[in-house]
């Protein structure tokens, strides 16, 4: 299934910033644990992780230094909510977002890769074209999980579901406190559980 989506070449980039390319900038804001993060993301490779409590940190990099002029990152905190909006070059724009571990996440990405790990809370994730990866170490924290991939592959081992083709759907009920919603238009969605 993966071979039909050449757009996924953008996802081949590493998911970390351990080796800084020299053209990287960032911003940091105070943000309370247990709040809601609303992310509206332009084309790129995005990694969202749980990190230091009481803060939101955003770092981004581009392939070339002159492309930094094309980048616009807005981070605004209003009470218990943080609003993040990005705009950047379509060529190898990478963003690393660190939120408090307990955060309700509402993320929407146009094209690219969205990887989420270490975040506990409600999740509402939307991707038009590309690849979505969400780490689900314990499905028991959710009371419901609803996901769909219009064209592509849906692999949800955490919720005991694996489908590919057209109009793939996941409907799951549990006894936890949080809700999980995800949609991919064209591409792949992977919701991995703990290693056995």
CORHUSUL-V29215 format. One record per residue. RES is the residue in three letters. SS is DSSP state (h for helix, s for strand, l for the rest). PSI is psi in radians with two decimals (NA if undefined). NEAR is the number of other C-alpha atoms within 10 Angstrom. Layout:
BEGIN
{{RES,SS,PSI,NEAR} {RES,SS,PSI,NEAR}}
END
This chain:
BEGIN
{{UNK,l,-0.60,11} {UNK,h,-0.50,12} {UNK,h,-0.31,7} {UNK,h,-0.06,9} {UNK,l,1.42,15} {UNK,h,-0.39,9} {UNK,h,-0.34,16} {UNK,h,-0.06,19} {UNK,h,-0.50,12} {UNK,h,-0.48,21} {UNK,h,-0.09,20} {UNK,h,-0.20,10} {UNK,l,2.58,13} {UNK,l,2.63,12} {UNK,l,0.50,17} {UNK,l,2.93,12} {UNK,l,0.50,15} {UNK,l,-0.64,7} {UNK,l,1.67,7} {UNK,l,2.35,9} {UNK,l,-0.03,12} {UNK,l,-0.23,11} {UNK,l,1.29,14} {UNK,s,2.43,16} {UNK,s,2.94,13} {UNK,s,2.99,13} {UNK,s,2.67,13} {UNK,s,2.43,13} {UNK,s,2.65,14} {UNK,s,2.36,12} {UNK,l,2.17,24} {UNK,l,2.49,20} {UNK,l,2.46,18} {UNK,l,0.10,17} {UNK,l,-2.95,18} {UNK,s,2.28,24} {UNK,s,2.15,22} {UNK,s,1.99,18} {UNK,s,2.18,19} {UNK,s,1.88,17} {UNK,s,2.35,23} {UNK,l,3.09,20} {UNK,l,2.31,22} {UNK,s,-3.03,26} {UNK,s,2.03,28} {UNK,s,2.29,24} {UNK,s,2.13,21} {UNK,s,2.13,21} {UNK,s,2.75,18} {UNK,s,2.33,18} {UNK,s,-2.33,18} {UNK,l,2.38,13} {UNK,l,2.52,17} {UNK,l,0.20,15} {UNK,s,2.65,15} {UNK,s,2.29,24} {UNK,s,2.38,18} {UNK,s,2.25,20} {UNK,s,2.54,16} {UNK,s,2.71,22} {UNK,s,2.78,23} {UNK,l,2.89,25} {UNK,l,-0.68,16} {UNK,l,2.63,13} {UNK,h,-0.60,12} {UNK,h,-0.34,10} {UNK,h,-0.24,17} {UNK,h,-0.45,18} {UNK,h,-0.31,10} {UNK,h,-0.11,11} {UNK,l,2.35,16} {UNK,s,2.08,12} {UNK,s,2.10,16} {UNK,s,2.20,12} {UNK,s,2.04,17} {UNK,s,2.19,13} {UNK,s,2.20,16} {UNK,s,1.77,9} {UNK,l,-2.08,10} {UNK,l,0.25,13} {UNK,s,2.53,17} {UNK,s,2.35,21} {UNK,s,2.16,15} {UNK,s,2.21,19} {UNK,s,2.35,15} {UNK,s,2.68,18} {UNK,s,2.25,16} {UNK,l,3.14,23} {UNK,l,2.64,18} {UNK,l,-0.04,17} {UNK,l,1.72,14} {UNK,l,0.87,21} {UNK,l,2.10,24} {UNK,s,2.40,28} {UNK,s,2.31,27} {UNK,s,2.10,19} {UNK,s,2.17,21} {UNK,s,2.15,21} {UNK,s,2.82,28} {UNK,s,2.55,24} {UNK,l,-0.63,19} {UNK,s,1.67,19} {UNK,l,2.38,24} {UNK,s,2.19,23} {UNK,s,2.22,23} {UNK,s,1.78,18} {UNK,s,2.38,19} {UNK,s,2.14,20} {UNK,s,2.41,24} {UNK,s,-1.13,18} {UNK,s,2.37,23} {UNK,s,-2.54,27} {UNK,s,2.30,29} {UNK,s,1.98,27} {UNK,s,2.23,19} {UNK,s,2.31,21} {UNK,s,2.63,16} {UNK,l,0.32,19} {UNK,l,2.17,22} {UNK,s,2.18,19} {UNK,l,-3.10,20} {UNK,l,2.54,21} {UNK,s,2.27,23} {UNK,s,1.85,18} {UNK,s,2.38,21} {UNK,s,2.27,21} {UNK,s,2.21,25} {UNK,s,-0.98,17} {UNK,s,2.23,22} {UNK,s,-2.51,28} {UNK,s,2.34,27} {UNK,s,2.25,25} {UNK,s,2.16,18} {UNK,s,2.19,22} {UNK,s,2.16,18} {UNK,l,1.45,23} {UNK,l,-0.44,15} {UNK,l,1.77,14} {UNK,h,-0.28,25} {UNK,h,-0.22,16} {UNK,h,-0.15,18} {UNK,s,2.52,21} {UNK,s,-0.32,16} {UNK,s,2.64,20} {UNK,s,2.16,18} {UNK,s,2.14,15} {UNK,s,2.72,21} {UNK,s,2.58,23} {UNK,s,2.01,26} {UNK,s,-0.86,19} {UNK,s,2.06,18} {UNK,s,-2.48,25} {UNK,s,2.37,25} {UNK,s,1.96,26} {UNK,s,1.90,20} {UNK,s,1.20,20} {UNK,h,-0.55,15} {UNK,h,-0.47,18} {UNK,h,0.27,21} {UNK,l,0.90,13} {UNK,s,2.39,15} {UNK,s,2.03,16} {UNK,s,2.71,16} {UNK,s,2.73,16} {UNK,s,-2.24,12} {UNK,s,2.48,13} {UNK,s,0.92,14} {UNK,s,2.41,19} {UNK,s,2.61,19} {UNK,s,2.23,19} {UNK,s,2.07,12} {UNK,s,2.48,16} {UNK,s,2.46,14} {UNK,l,-2.86,15} {UNK,l,0.28,11} {UNK,l,-2.93,13} {UNK,l,-0.31,12} {UNK,s,2.85,18} {UNK,s,2.61,18} {UNK,s,2.04,19} {UNK,s,2.31,17} {UNK,s,2.48,23} {UNK,s,2.32,20} {UNK,s,2.27,26} {UNK,s,-1.15,20} {UNK,s,2.12,19} {UNK,s,-2.46,26} {UNK,s,2.53,27} {UNK,s,2.25,27} {UNK,s,2.11,19} {UNK,s,1.60,23} {UNK,s,2.42,19} {UNK,l,-3.00,17} {UNK,l,2.62,11} {UNK,l,2.39,5} {UNK,l,NA,3}}
END
